[in-house]
């Protein structure tokens, strides 16, 4: 099993969360801490780059659902990018493309935030 890592970068006042490895019940709390920290600092424009995410479980998906309402309530959004077909299929099976903006690449997600301004 792969280790899970979360990194945060900033680009044009948009926070990019890089996910790497396996996001499951054991590692989901690490992502929760990142989202809590971003919200505490009033950072509501978030792109989650999934290019190095190998696996996501329902517990991992639950983290996204737990924070989207607070983010959108503050006029922000969580956009998802760079998913492998395998990871996208999990999101798709649960209807996430109807709830979240999922882009093929990070630059597209950032552009959507910039176009909104």
C-alpha positions as CSV (number, residue, x, y, z in Angstrom):
1,X,0.0,0.0,0.0
2,X,1.2,3.5,-0.9
3,X,1.8,6.2,1.6
4,X,-0.5,9.2,1.5
5,X,0.8,12.7,1.2
6,X,-0.9,16.1,0.9
7,X,0.9,19.2,-0.3
8,X,-0.4,22.8,-0.6
9,X,0.7,25.4,-3.1
10,X,-0.7,28.8,-4.0
11,X,-1.3,30.3,-7.5
12,X,-3.0,33.6,-8.1
13,X,-4.7,33.4,-4.6
14,X,-6.0,29.9,-5.4
15,X,-4.8,27.1,-3.1
16,X,-3.8,23.9,-4.8
17,X,-4.0,20.8,-2.8
18,X,-1.8,18.0,-4.2
19,X,-2.9,14.5,-3.3
20,X,-0.5,11.5,-3.6
21,X,-1.1,7.8,-2.8
22,X,-4.1,6.2,-1.2
23,X,-6.9,8.3,0.3
24,X,-8.9,6.0,2.5
25,X,-10.4,5.8,6.1
26,X,-6.8,5.8,7.6
27,X,-5.6,8.8,5.6
28,X,-8.7,10.9,5.2
29,X,-8.1,12.7,8.5
30,X,-4.9,14.2,6.9
31,X,-7.0,15.8,4.1
32,X,-9.6,17.0,6.7
33,X,-6.8,18.9,8.5
34,X,-5.8,20.6,5.3
35,X,-9.4,21.7,4.5
36,X,-9.9,22.9,8.1
37,X,-6.7,24.9,7.9
38,X,-7.7,26.5,4.5
39,X,-11.1,27.4,5.8
40,X,-9.8,28.9,9.1
41,X,-7.5,31.1,7.0
42,X,-10.5,32.1,4.8
43,X,-9.1,30.4,1.7
44,X,-12.1,29.3,-0.2
45,X,-10.8,28.9,-3.8
46,X,-9.4,25.4,-3.8
47,X,-8.2,23.2,-6.6
48,X,-7.4,19.5,-5.7
49,X,-4.8,18.1,-8.1
50,X,-5.3,14.3,-8.2
51,X,-2.6,13.5,-10.7
52,X,-0.7,11.3,-8.1
53,X,-3.8,10.0,-6.3
54,X,-3.8,6.2,-6.9
55,X,-6.9,5.3,-4.9
56,X,-9.9,6.9,-3.2
57,X,-12.4,5.2,-0.9
58,X,-15.8,6.3,0.3
59,X,-14.2,7.8,3.4
60,X,-12.0,9.9,1.1
61,X,-15.0,11.1,-0.9
62,X,-16.7,11.9,2.4
63,X,-14.0,14.5,3.1
64,X,-15.0,16.5,0.0
65,X,-18.6,16.3,0.9
66,X,-17.9,17.5,4.4
67,X,-16.4,20.8,3.3
68,X,-18.0,21.8,0.1
69,X,-21.0,23.5,1.7
70,X,-18.8,25.7,3.9
71,X,-16.6,26.6,1.0
72,X,-19.5,27.5,-1.3
73,X,-21.3,29.4,1.5
74,X,-18.2,31.7,1.5
75,X,-18.4,32.2,-2.3
76,X,-15.6,29.7,-3.0
77,X,-15.4,26.3,-4.6
78,X,-13.5,23.1,-4.6
79,X,-12.5,22.1,-8.2
80,X,-10.9,18.7,-8.9
81,X,-8.3,18.2,-11.6
82,X,-5.9,15.7,-13.2
83,X,-7.7,12.5,-12.3
84,X,-6.6,9.1,-13.7
85,X,-9.5,7.2,-15.3
86,X,-9.5,4.8,-12.4
87,X,-10.0,7.6,-9.8
88,X,-12.4,9.5,-12.0
89,X,-14.6,6.4,-12.3
90,X,-15.1,6.3,-8.5
91,X,-16.1,10.0,-8.5
92,X,-18.4,9.4,-11.5
93,X,-20.1,6.3,-10.0
94,X,-21.2,8.5,-7.0
95,X,-22.4,11.4,-9.1
96,X,-19.6,13.8,-8.2
97,X,-19.4,15.3,-11.7
98,X,-22.9,16.8,-11.1
99,X,-21.7,18.4,-7.8
100,X,-18.1,19.3,-8.6
101,X,-16.3,21.0,-11.4
102,X,-13.8,18.3,-12.6
103,X,-11.2,19.4,-15.1
104,X,-8.6,17.4,-17.0
105,X,-5.9,19.8,-15.9
106,X,-5.0,22.1,-13.1
107,X,-4.5,25.2,-15.4
108,X,-8.2,24.8,-16.5
109,X,-9.4,24.7,-13.0
110,X,-7.4,27.8,-12.1
111,X,-8.7,29.6,-15.2
112,X,-12.3,28.9,-14.1
113,X,-11.6,30.7,-10.9
114,X,-10.0,33.6,-12.7
115,X,-12.8,33.9,-15.2
116,X,-15.3,34.1,-12.3
117,X,-13.8,37.3,-10.9
